[in-house]
Amino acid sequence: MNWKSMKWPVVVITFLACLALFWGVHYLRQKQLIEEPMTKALENMEEVEKVELNNRDGRLEIKLQVTRLDDFPFFYEKVEGSVRELYKGEYIVVLEDRPDPDIRAAYQKIHLALFEAAAQGNFVTMGRYVDEVGADYGLETYRVMVTEDYMYLELVKDESYLYRRFSRHPVKGEEAI
């Protein structure tokens, strides 16, 4: 092969065209095979009002606007099941809250007890503290549920609410949602 007789502009243009085609096919595949079906599946859940999908640092962020939930852990597992069915990569589910000042203040008091319970395993003490703080702030619903891997916090007052899921076995860099 004679490098000097090669038509470099044609090679560069061909390379860029192939790169653009590859990127376009990848984008369409992502949109048609993952994003659209996932958005549709999540929007079909009666508790979900709005779905927003974003790519954040190589991880899919699934932002959900929800109505008041009757069973937060069940709802969250249902969402994760739908997501896992369609997407095999890393993702994070973010629930948009509608907290009022009382819910925010109660959460500020409660969240340290949640992390302490995760570290020390004193869930009964944490439950009592959540009950005490929830009653002090006049919350309608204040409960924490514990599973093998997660703790679920639910704070509700009138049309305001806050839902959080915390890992019981946090990994460095893992977030509570």
Backbone as CSV, one residue per row, in Angstrom:
resi,resn,N_x,N_y,N_z,CA_x,CA_y,CA_z,C_x,C_y,C_z
1,MET,0.857,-1.172,0.000,0.000,0.000,0.000,0.897,1.227,0.000
2,ASN,0.599,2.119,-0.894,1.377,3.337,-1.021,0.655,4.458,-0.274
3,TRP,1.227,4.868,0.849,0.598,5.879,1.703,0.529,7.254,1.021
4,LYS,1.468,7.534,0.183,1.507,8.852,-0.470,0.426,8.999,-1.535
5,SER,0.043,7.892,-2.168,-0.961,7.982,-3.226,-2.395,7.865,-2.684
6,MET,-2.536,7.643,-1.379,-3.856,7.516,-0.767,-4.564,8.866,-0.742
7,LYS,-5.843,8.869,-0.982,-6.630,10.102,-0.979,-7.151,10.329,0.442
8,TRP,-6.365,11.039,1.220,-6.655,11.236,2.641,-7.987,11.927,2.908
9,PRO,-8.382,12.923,2.165,-9.693,13.534,2.432,-10.838,12.524,2.307
10,VAL,-10.747,11.606,1.334,-11.779,10.589,1.160,-11.776,9.634,2.358
11,VAL,-10.598,9.251,2.830,-10.479,8.351,3.976,-11.076,9.001,5.222
12,VAL,-10.738,10.258,5.456,-11.240,10.972,6.642,-12.752,11.125,6.573
13,ILE,-13.260,11.516,5.403,-14.705,11.692,5.244,-15.429,10.360,5.428
14,THR,-14.886,9.294,4.882,-15.488,7.970,5.038,-15.494,7.548,6.504
15,PHE,-14.384,7.761,7.185,-14.296,7.430,8.601,-15.342,8.200,9.408
16,LEU,-15.452,9.512,9.173,-16.418,10.336,9.907,-17.859,9.928,9.601
17,ALA,-18.123,9.557,8.346,-19.464,9.109,7.979,-19.812,7.811,8.690
18,CYS,-18.866,6.889,8.759,-19.097,5.621,9.477,-19.311,5.863,10.967
19,LEU,-18.528,6.748,11.533,-18.671,7.093,12.950,-20.044,7.703,13.221
20,ALA,-20.487,8.609,12.352,-21.806,9.233,12.503,-22.918,8.195,12.350
21,LEU,-22.762,7.288,11.404,-23.752,6.237,11.206,-23.828,5.332,12.439
22,PHE,-22.683,4.934,12.966,-22.643,4.094,14.168,-23.332,4.796,15.332
23,TRP,-23.008,6.068,15.542,-23.610,6.830,16.642,-25.120,6.955,16.438
24,GLY,-25.546,7.218,15.218,-26.975,7.347,14.919,-27.739,6.069,15.177
25,VAL,-27.177,4.936,14.757,-27.822,3.638,14.986,-27.905,3.364,16.491
26,HIS,-26.842,3.655,17.212,-26.840,3.457,18.668,-27.915,4.328,19.332
27,TYR,-27.996,5.585,18.920,-28.984,6.506,19.484,-30.411,6.001,19.217
28,LEU,-30.698,5.603,17.975,-32.032,5.104,17.632,-32.361,3.822,18.393
29,ARG,-31.375,2.932,18.520,-31.585,1.689,19.263,-31.929,1.998,20.716
30,GLN,-31.167,2.894,21.328,-31.405,3.292,22.717,-32.814,3.866,22.855
31,LYS,-33.194,4.714,21.930,-34.491,5.395,21.981,-35.637,4.400,21.779
32,GLN,-35.546,3.570,20.742,-36.662,2.697,20.371,-36.746,1.421,21.203
33,LEU,-35.621,0.873,21.595,-35.647,-0.404,22.306,-35.612,-0.267,23.819
34,ILE,-35.202,0.890,24.328,-35.099,1.038,25.782,-35.958,2.194,26.286
35,GLU,-35.670,3.406,25.838,-36.322,4.582,26.417,-37.831,4.619,26.185
36,GLU,-38.279,4.423,24.962,-39.714,4.497,24.685,-40.500,3.403,25.407
37,PRO,-40.066,2.121,25.341,-40.814,1.096,26.072,-40.776,1.305,27.598
38,MET,-39.634,1.776,28.113,-39.533,1.997,29.559,-40.453,3.139,29.985
39,THR,-40.429,4.231,29.235,-41.304,5.357,29.547,-42.758,4.921,29.522
40,LYS,-43.128,4.161,28.508,-44.508,3.684,28.377,-44.891,2.762,29.544
41,ALA,-44.005,1.830,29.892,-44.292,0.896,30.988,-44.465,1.633,32.312
42,LEU,-43.611,2.612,32.563,-43.693,3.355,33.818,-44.913,4.288,33.836
43,GLU,-45.204,4.930,32.712,-46.373,5.812,32.651,-47.677,5.040,32.790
44,ASN,-47.669,3.747,32.476,-48.872,2.927,32.620,-49.173,2.577,34.079
45,MET,-48.229,2.821,34.975,-48.491,2.595,36.401,-49.356,3.741,36.904
46,GLU,-50.433,3.413,37.582,-51.377,4.458,37.994,-50.774,5.480,38.952
47,GLU,-49.727,5.122,39.683,-49.109,6.049,40.636,-48.164,7.046,39.973
48,VAL,-47.783,6.790,38.730,-46.796,7.629,38.042,-47.505,8.701,37.221
49,GLU,-47.124,9.957,37.477,-47.684,11.086,36.734,-46.783,11.495,35.572
50,LYS,-45.463,11.389,35.768,-44.522,11.854,34.747,-43.227,11.053,34.842
51,VAL,-42.625,10.765,33.688,-41.364,10.034,33.609,-40.363,10.875,32.833
52,GLU,-39.151,10.957,33.362,-38.072,11.656,32.660,-36.828,10.779,32.731
53,LEU,-36.224,10.487,31.583,-35.016,9.669,31.513,-33.839,10.541,31.095
54,ASN,-32.742,10.440,31.836,-31.536,11.209,31.525,-30.323,10.302,31.686
55,ASN,-29.259,10.620,30.952,-28.004,9.903,31.116,-27.102,10.766,31.988
56,ARG,-26.746,10.277,33.160,-25.900,11.006,34.106,-24.644,10.190,34.391
57,ASP,-23.532,10.664,33.880,-22.237,10.011,34.124,-22.255,8.533,33.761
58,GLY,-22.829,8.206,32.619,-22.854,6.821,32.146,-23.891,5.956,32.837
59,ARG,-24.757,6.559,33.627,-25.786,5.821,34.359,-27.140,6.432,34.008
60,LEU,-28.115,5.589,33.784,-29.452,6.049,33.444,-30.147,6.570,34.700
61,GLU,-30.605,7.808,34.640,-31.376,8.385,35.747,-32.846,8.353,35.341
62,ILE,-33.661,7.709,36.162,-35.093,7.596,35.907,-35.793,8.458,36.948
63,LYS,-36.270,9.609,36.509,-36.909,10.554,37.426,-38.418,10.385,37.298
64,LEU,-39.066,10.104,38.429,-40.502,9.874,38.429,-41.217,10.900,39.289
65,GLN,-42.297,11.426,38.740,-43.200,12.253,39.527,-44.382,11.339,39.836
66,VAL,-44.677,11.167,41.119,-45.689,10.195,41.523,-46.802,10.862,42.321
67,THR,-47.910,10.148,42.429,-48.993,10.562,43.308,-48.669,10.027,44.706
68,ARG,-49.535,10.259,45.661,-49.332,9.657,46.984,-49.366,8.140,46.834
69,LEU,-48.460,7.486,47.514,-48.326,6.034,47.394,-48.942,5.340,48.603
70,ASP,-49.671,4.264,48.341,-50.234,3.479,49.436,-49.202,2.533,50.039
71,ASP,-48.341,2.003,49.185,-47.348,1.026,49.638,-46.031,1.336,48.919
72,PHE,-45.229,2.195,49.529,-43.986,2.655,48.912,-43.041,1.512,48.540
73,PRO,-42.713,0.583,49.464,-41.782,-0.495,49.067,-42.306,-1.331,47.901
74,PHE,-43.598,-1.640,47.904,-44.177,-2.422,46.807,-44.068,-1.658,45.495
75,PHE,-44.396,-0.358,45.520,-44.301,0.468,44.327,-42.870,0.503,43.803
76,TYR,-41.914,0.700,44.705,-40.517,0.803,44.283,-40.050,-0.503,43.642
77,GLU,-40.424,-1.627,44.226,-40.043,-2.924,43.644,-40.699,-3.127,42.278
78,LYS,-41.921,-2.651,42.124,-42.609,-2.742,40.833,-41.868,-1.917,39.777
79,VAL,-41.435,-0.717,40.152,-40.670,0.130,39.234,-39.363,-0.558,38.854
80,GLU,-38.639,-1.052,39.855,-37.364,-1.717,39.562,-37.549,-2.940,38.677
81,GLY,-38.623,-3.691,38.892,-38.889,-4.858,38.045,-39.081,-4.456,36.588
82,SER,-39.840,-3.392,36.358,-40.061,-2.909,34.989,-38.766,-2.416,34.359
83,VAL,-37.968,-1.721,35.141,-36.706,-1.188,34.616,-35.752,-2.335,34.277
84,ARG,-35.594,-3.291,35.195,-34.669,-4.417,34.969,-35.061,-5.261,33.761
85,GLU,-36.361,-5.313,33.464,-36.834,-6.067,32.315,-36.303,-5.480,31.002
86,LEU,-36.145,-4.157,30.974,-35.785,-3.472,29.736,-34.354,-2.966,29.673
87,TYR,-33.708,-2.844,30.828,-32.392,-2.197,30.853,-31.434,-2.996,31.718
88,LYS,-30.284,-3.314,31.175,-29.306,-4.139,31.895,-28.157,-3.338,32.492
89,GLY,-28.084,-2.050,32.204,-26.980,-1.222,32.690,-27.254,-0.652,34.075
90,GLU,-26.373,0.255,34.488,-26.533,0.924,35.777,-27.601,1.992,35.676
91,TYR,-28.395,2.107,36.732,-29.443,3.122,36.748,-29.714,3.557,38.179
92,ILE,-30.415,4.671,38.296,-30.870,5.160,39.583,-32.295,5.678,39.397
93,VAL,-33.157,5.349,40.336,-34.535,5.831,40.310,-34.632,6.997,41.281
94,VAL,-35.144,8.115,40.802,-35.296,9.313,41.631,-36.778,9.662,41.680
95,LEU,-37.322,9.723,42.883,-38.717,10.122,43.046,-38.758,11.597,43.411
96,GLU,-39.541,12.360,42.666,-39.686,13.784,42.964,-40.699,13.934,44.096
97,ASP,-40.268,14.570,45.160,-41.121,14.756,46.326,-41.908,16.051,46.221
98,ARG,-42.896,16.147,47.093,-43.665,17.376,47.260,-43.733,17.676,48.760
99,PRO,-42.585,17.953,49.376,-42.609,18.167,50.830,-43.060,19.580,51.198
100,ASP,-43.708,19.681,52.343,-44.012,21.001,52.885,-42.983,21.271,53.991
101,PRO,-43.000,22.449,54.608,-41.991,22.756,55.642,-41.975,21.765,56.811
102,ASP,-43.139,21.260,57.215,-43.178,20.290,58.318,-42.505,18.976,57.936
103,ILE,-42.760,18.522,56.720,-42.132,17.273,56.257,-40.622,17.457,56.143
104,ARG,-40.186,18.589,55.609,-38.734,18.846,55.510,-38.090,18.860,56.888
105,ALA,-38.718,19.544,57.834,-38.159,19.627,59.190,-38.130,18.248,59.846
106,ALA,-39.193,17.470,59.675,-39.231,16.120,60.247,-38.135,15.255,59.624
107,TYR,-37.960,15.349,58.307,-36.923,14.561,57.640,-35.540,14.932,58.152
108,GLN,-35.302,16.227,58.362,-34.004,16.656,58.887,-33.723,16.023,60.251
109,LYS,-34.742,15.864,61.053,-34.556,15.233,62.363,-34.394,13.712,62.244
110,ILE,-35.102,13.114,61.311,-35.159,11.648,61.208,-33.969,11.042,60.479
111,HIS,-33.434,11.711,59.481,-32.499,11.026,58.579,-31.241,10.509,59.279
112,LEU,-30.753,11.178,60.301,-29.578,10.660,61.013,-29.896,9.358,61.745
113,ALA,-31.108,9.272,62.281,-31.522,8.037,62.961,-31.583,6.870,61.981
114,LEU,-31.940,7.157,60.735,-31.983,6.100,59.724,-30.583,5.549,59.441
115,PHE,-29.631,6.447,59.274,-28.264,6.001,59.013,-27.675,5.282,60.232
116,GLU,-28.000,5.763,61.416,-27.530,5.106,62.634,-28.105,3.694,62.721
117,ALA,-29.403,3.555,62.429,-30.034,2.235,62.464,-29.416,1.295,61.436
118,ALA,-29.104,1.818,60.251,-28.474,0.985,59.223,-27.111,0.496,59.695
119,ALA,-26.383,1.362,60.400,-25.037,0.995,60.856,-25.068,0.081,62.075
120,GLN,-25.997,0.334,63.001,-25.990,-0.389,64.277,-27.080,-1.450,64.388
121,GLY,-28.068,-1.401,63.516,-29.138,-2.396,63.559,-30.202,-2.126,64.614
122,ASN,-30.274,-0.924,65.168,-31.271,-0.612,66.205,-32.555,-0.070,65.554
123,PHE,-33.241,-0.939,64.829,-34.405,-0.533,64.054,-35.620,-0.214,64.916
124,VAL,-35.776,-0.885,66.029,-36.913,-0.610,66.914,-36.789,0.799,67.487
125,THR,-35.612,1.157,67.927,-35.373,2.509,68.451,-35.627,3.545,67.360
126,MET,-35.152,3.272,66.150,-35.379,4.189,65.036,-36.865,4.312,64.754
127,GLY,-37.589,3.215,64.760,-39.035,3.246,64.517,-39.762,4.105,65.536
128,ARG,-39.379,3.966,66.787,-39.996,4.790,67.842,-39.691,6.271,67.619
129,TYR,-38.475,6.566,67.222,-38.082,7.953,66.978,-38.858,8.537,65.795
130,VAL,-39.024,7.763,64.736,-39.803,8.208,63.579,-41.246,8.485,64.008
131,ASP,-41.819,7.594,64.835,-43.178,7.806,65.347,-43.271,9.100,66.154
132,GLU,-42.297,9.315,67.000,-42.284,10.502,67.863,-42.180,11.790,67.026
133,VAL,-41.256,11.827,66.112,-41.055,13.019,65.283,-42.259,13.245,64.367
134,GLY,-42.781,12.185,63.774,-43.952,12.309,62.905,-45.145,12.886,63.647
135,ALA,-45.373,12.414,64.857,-46.485,12.936,65.673,-46.227,14.390,66.061
136,ASP,-44.997,14.711,66.428,-44.662,16.097,66.812,-44.950,17.085,65.686
137,TYR,-44.726,16.685,64.445,-44.941,17.575,63.306,-46.337,17.436,62.698
138,GLY,-47.189,16.635,63.300,-48.562,16.495,62.825,-48.688,15.826,61.469
139,LEU,-47.765,14.911,61.172,-47.814,14.224,59.878,-48.935,13.184,59.894
140,GLU,-49.557,13.031,58.753,-50.649,12.084,58.568,-50.119,10.640,58.553
141,THR,-49.049,10.445,57.797,-48.406,9.137,57.699,-46.919,9.329,57.927
142,TYR,-46.370,8.522,58.815,-44.932,8.542,59.067,-44.550,7.118,59.414
143,ARG,-43.873,6.507,58.507,-43.480,5.121,58.763,-42.172,4.803,58.064
144,VAL,-41.526,3.831,58.643,-40.303,3.319,58.064,-40.459,1.801,57.981
145,MET,-40.123,1.251,56.829,-40.188,-0.187,56.619,-38.774,-0.683,56.337
146,VAL,-38.448,-1.834,56.876,-37.103,-2.372,56.731,-37.186,-3.732,56.046
147,THR,-36.382,-3.899,54.993,-36.246,-5.201,54.344,-34.802,-5.661,54.543
148,GLU,-34.471,-6.755,53.963,-33.116,-7.285,54.107,-32.056,-6.316,53.579
149,ASP,-32.390,-5.594,52.513,-31.399,-4.728,51.872,-31.665,-3.229,52.002
150,TYR,-32.909,-2.838,52.278,-33.250,-1.416,52.246,-34.137,-0.997,53.412
151,MET,-34.129,0.319,53.666,-35.077,0.949,54.569,-35.872,1.943,53.729
152,TYR,-37.169,1.953,53.920,-38.055,2.838,53.175,-38.707,3.804,54.150
153,LEU,-38.577,5.095,53.884,-39.172,6.123,54.722,-40.294,6.802,53.956
154,GLU,-41.412,6.966,54.630,-42.583,7.588,54.026,-43.117,8.643,54.991
155,LEU,-43.150,9.896,54.551,-43.684,11.008,55.341,-44.759,11.698,54.510
156,VAL,-45.982,11.797,55.054,-47.103,12.355,54.300,-47.900,13.296,55.194
157,LYS,-48.299,14.429,54.598,-49.196,15.370,55.275,-50.012,16.070,54.209
158,ASP,-51.324,15.890,54.254,-52.240,16.449,53.260,-51.788,16.032,51.862
159,GLU,-51.500,16.979,51.000,-51.066,16.660,49.632,-49.546,16.696,49.484
160,SER,-48.839,16.831,50.588,-47.370,16.876,50.564,-46.826,15.519,50.992
161,TYR,-45.679,15.152,50.430,-45.089,13.867,50.784,-43.608,13.831,50.476
162,LEU,-42.942,12.861,51.095,-41.522,12.602,50.866,-41.321,11.099,50.991
163,TYR,-40.663,10.507,50.010,-40.353,9.077,50.005,-38.854,8.918,49.817
164,ARG,-38.233,8.095,50.646,-36.797,7.828,50.529,-36.540,6.339,50.729
165,ARG,-35.561,5.841,49.983,-35.081,4.468,50.155,-33.604,4.557,50.470
166,PHE,-33.194,3.882,51.530,-31.797,3.873,51.972,-31.288,2.445,51.961
167,SER,-30.076,2.265,51.474,-29.462,0.947,51.519,-29.055,0.626,52.949
168,ARG,-29.295,-0.592,53.356,-28.840,-1.037,54.671,-27.366,-1.424,54.620
169,HIS,-26.833,-1.575,53.435,-25.430,-1.957,53.241,-24.807,-0.985,52.259
170,PRO,-24.644,0.277,52.676,-24.162,1.280,51.713,-22.772,0.974,51.181
171,VAL,-22.623,1.252,49.908,-21.344,1.141,49.226,-20.849,2.576,49.055
172,LYS,-19.560,2.780,49.170,-19.036,4.130,49.028,-19.520,4.740,47.715
173,GLY,-20.087,5.932,47.814,-20.589,6.618,46.642,-22.048,6.340,46.352
174,GLU,-22.663,5.366,47.041,-24.069,5.065,46.812,-24.930,6.135,47.463
175,GLU,-26.000,6.485,46.795,-26.868,7.552,47.287,-28.147,6.987,47.858
176,ALA,-28.725,7.720,48.792,-30.080,7.441,49.220,-30.985,8.161,48.247
177,ILE,-32.105,7.552,47.919,-33.003,8.217,46.963,-34.349,8.413,47.570
